Amino acid sequence: MATADKILLGYGVVSVGAVPIGLTRGGSSFSVEREFREIEADGDRGPVKGRIVIDREVAKLTVNGLELFNADDMTKYYPGIEIESITEPAPTIKKMKSSLKIAEGDYNDVKWEGKTKDGKVVTITVENAINMDNLEWTLEDKNEVVPALGFTATYLEDGRETPPWSVDYAV
């Protein structure tokens, strides 16, 4: 008999570099875009089993962050950013600006951890992820800024055959 216990609930906690990002609004989304290629031969009338390959696979976890605006954390969310402390004139402010350089610290493991209806934990991980989406903040009267952060998993140079994403299911 079928039950609804294995339904994946849509809410969860997102962490960047093992630190939760705080409140979100509008949820998150996970996608794996794949490019398939058929190896064609004369006489084929369609796809042939055993002759389909995956040429490209890109995993992305997109988060709509409501509680992101801490200057010290912005470099985890946006690559190629630097934070400068300005102490004169008082009070101290932190200035965020572009460095035009991708640093090692711009890559982080990003995780979404949620659960099924029966309470089993499900964890989505995108490894060595970097937000390659544009820095875009909608500044609107009577509304909060909720930027979308699109963390794209990246392959390691010496591990280009190892996909940098996973979904773990508690049993």
C-alpha positions as CSV (number, residue, x, y, z in Angstrom):
1,M,0.0,0.0,0.0
2,A,1.4,3.4,-1.0
3,T,1.8,6.1,1.7
4,A,2.8,9.7,1.6
5,D,5.8,9.3,3.9
6,K,8.4,9.6,1.1
7,I,7.3,13.1,0.0
8,L,10.2,15.5,0.1
9,L,9.2,18.6,1.9
10,G,10.3,21.8,0.3
11,Y,11.7,23.7,3.2
12,G,15.2,23.2,4.5
13,V,18.4,24.8,5.8
14,V,21.0,26.1,3.3
15,S,24.7,26.3,4.4
16,V,27.6,27.8,2.6
17,G,31.0,26.5,3.8
18,A,29.2,24.7,6.7
19,V,27.6,28.0,7.9
20,P,23.8,28.4,7.6
21,I,22.9,31.5,5.6
22,G,19.9,32.4,7.7
23,L,16.4,33.1,6.5
24,T,15.3,32.6,2.9
25,R,12.2,33.5,1.1
26,G,10.8,31.8,-2.0
27,G,12.6,28.6,-1.3
28,S,15.5,27.1,-3.1
29,S,15.9,25.0,-6.3
30,F,18.3,22.3,-7.4
31,S,19.0,21.4,-11.0
32,V,21.3,19.2,-12.9
33,E,21.6,20.2,-16.6
34,R,22.8,17.4,-18.8
35,E,23.8,17.4,-22.4
36,F,23.3,14.0,-24.0
37,R,24.8,12.9,-27.3
38,E,23.7,10.0,-29.5
39,I,26.5,8.2,-31.3
40,E,24.9,7.8,-34.6
41,A,25.6,5.2,-37.3
42,D,24.3,4.6,-40.8
43,G,21.0,2.8,-40.7
44,D,19.9,4.0,-37.2
45,R,16.3,5.0,-37.0
46,G,16.6,6.6,-33.6
47,P,18.6,6.4,-30.4
48,V,20.4,3.1,-29.9
49,K,20.9,1.6,-26.4
50,G,24.6,1.7,-25.4
51,R,25.4,4.6,-27.8
52,I,24.3,7.5,-25.7
53,V,26.8,9.5,-23.7
54,I,26.7,12.4,-21.4
55,D,28.9,15.2,-22.7
56,R,28.3,17.8,-20.0
57,E,26.7,17.9,-16.6
58,V,26.3,21.0,-14.5
59,A,24.7,21.0,-11.0
60,K,23.3,24.2,-9.5
61,L,21.6,25.0,-6.2
62,T,19.8,28.4,-6.2
63,V,18.9,30.0,-2.9
64,N,16.7,33.1,-2.4
65,G,18.5,34.7,0.6
66,L,16.5,37.1,2.8
67,E,19.1,37.4,5.6
68,L,22.4,37.8,3.7
69,F,23.4,41.3,4.4
70,N,26.4,40.9,6.7
71,A,29.5,42.5,5.1
72,D,31.8,39.8,6.4
73,D,29.9,37.0,4.7
74,M,29.4,38.6,1.3
75,T,32.6,37.2,-0.1
76,K,31.1,33.7,0.4
77,Y,28.0,34.6,-1.6
78,Y,29.6,36.6,-4.4
79,P,33.0,35.7,-6.0
80,G,35.5,38.3,-6.9
81,I,34.5,40.6,-4.1
82,E,36.6,42.2,-1.4
83,I,35.6,43.9,1.9
84,E,37.5,46.9,3.1
85,S,37.2,48.5,6.6
86,I,37.1,52.3,6.6
87,T,37.7,53.8,10.0
88,E,37.9,57.5,9.2
89,P,35.7,59.4,9.7
90,A,34.1,57.4,12.6
91,P,32.0,55.2,12.7
92,T,33.7,52.3,10.9
93,I,32.1,51.2,7.7
94,K,32.8,48.2,5.6
95,K,33.0,48.8,1.8
96,M,32.2,46.0,-0.6
97,K,33.7,46.2,-4.1
98,S,34.9,44.0,-6.9
99,S,38.3,42.6,-7.0
100,L,37.9,41.3,-10.6
101,K,39.7,38.1,-9.4
102,I,38.3,34.7,-8.4
103,A,40.0,33.5,-5.2
104,E,40.3,30.0,-3.7
105,G,37.9,31.1,-1.0
106,D,35.2,31.9,-3.5
107,Y,34.6,28.1,-3.9
108,N,32.5,26.5,-1.1
109,D,30.6,23.3,-0.5
110,V,26.9,24.4,-0.5
111,K,24.3,22.2,1.1
112,W,20.5,22.1,1.4
113,E,19.3,19.9,4.2
114,G,15.6,19.0,4.5
115,K,13.5,16.0,5.2
116,T,10.8,13.7,4.0
117,K,7.3,13.7,5.5
118,D,8.3,10.8,7.7
119,G,11.3,12.8,9.1
120,K,14.2,11.2,7.2
121,V,16.9,13.7,6.3
122,V,17.7,14.5,2.7
123,T,20.9,16.5,1.9
124,I,21.7,18.0,-1.4
125,T,25.4,19.0,-1.8
126,V,27.1,21.0,-4.6
127,E,30.8,20.8,-4.2
128,N,33.4,23.5,-4.8
129,A,30.4,25.7,-5.8
130,I,30.7,29.3,-6.9
131,N,27.9,31.8,-7.5
132,M,28.3,32.7,-11.2
133,D,25.0,34.6,-11.4
134,N,25.0,38.4,-11.6
135,L,25.0,40.5,-8.5
136,E,21.4,41.7,-8.7
137,W,19.4,43.3,-5.9
138,T,15.9,44.6,-6.5
139,L,15.5,47.7,-4.4
140,E,11.7,48.2,-4.1
141,D,9.6,50.3,-1.9
142,K,7.7,48.4,0.8
143,N,9.6,45.2,0.1
144,E,12.8,43.4,1.2
145,V,15.8,42.6,-0.9
146,V,15.8,38.8,-1.7
147,P,18.7,38.1,-4.1
148,A,18.9,34.8,-5.8
149,L,22.3,33.1,-5.4
150,G,23.0,30.4,-8.0
151,F,25.8,28.2,-6.7
152,T,27.2,26.1,-9.5
153,A,29.2,23.0,-8.6
154,T,32.7,22.9,-10.2
155,Y,34.8,19.9,-11.1
156,L,38.4,19.5,-9.8
157,E,41.2,19.7,-12.4
158,D,42.4,16.2,-11.4
159,G,38.8,14.8,-11.0
160,R,37.0,15.8,-14.1
161,E,35.3,12.4,-14.2
162,T,33.8,12.8,-10.7
163,P,30.6,14.7,-10.6
164,P,30.7,17.4,-7.9
165,W,27.2,16.9,-6.6
166,S,25.2,14.4,-4.5
167,V,21.9,13.8,-2.9
168,D,22.1,11.8,0.4
169,Y,19.0,10.0,1.7
170,A,18.8,8.8,5.4
171,V,17.4,5.3,5.7
